């Protein structure tokens, strides 16, 4: 798992870093991880390239977001298309992306991945606003599922069902269908 964190300066100062928390959970499970702070677009590109070169299966991006895209530590925003373009070097049907932000599961991101051809096996995120403690719990559940079961559709659906039972928020995963060349959503709308 490659974890990149780009939260606002107040979150960094106050230690509200859910990417860091996810990394600690992964270390407890003895999974290979890298954790990086990405303060600007240059470092997002660098992190994606490092994750691809390091043959990581999952890229976890922790940041703030809304229906239009994400925000970075330096105050810049990336719309979904700009973010999807960043993932070109990481694109592979064996890889997954977790967007840990408000609206990180927005359909705009998966549609942008399709348009840019930066398709990955699955994208995980929330459809609503989500708080710090809930993201820490959510990704702990998700990564514990990943660590203990084969990475199958059933595992992904079961993990999302658990997240939506335990946490007040609507989590989804979007799975790329290489035949239809589009992302399906679980749970469906």
Protein Blocks (a to p, Z undefined) as FASTA:
>chain_A
ZZdddddfklmmnopafklmmmmmmmmnopacdddddfbfklmmmmmmmmmmnopabdcd
dddddfkbccdfkopacdfklmmmmmmmmgcfkbccddddehklgfklmmmmmmnopacf
bdcddfbdcdfklmmmmmmmmmmmmmmpccdfklmmmmmmmmmmmpgcddddddddfklo
pacddddZZ
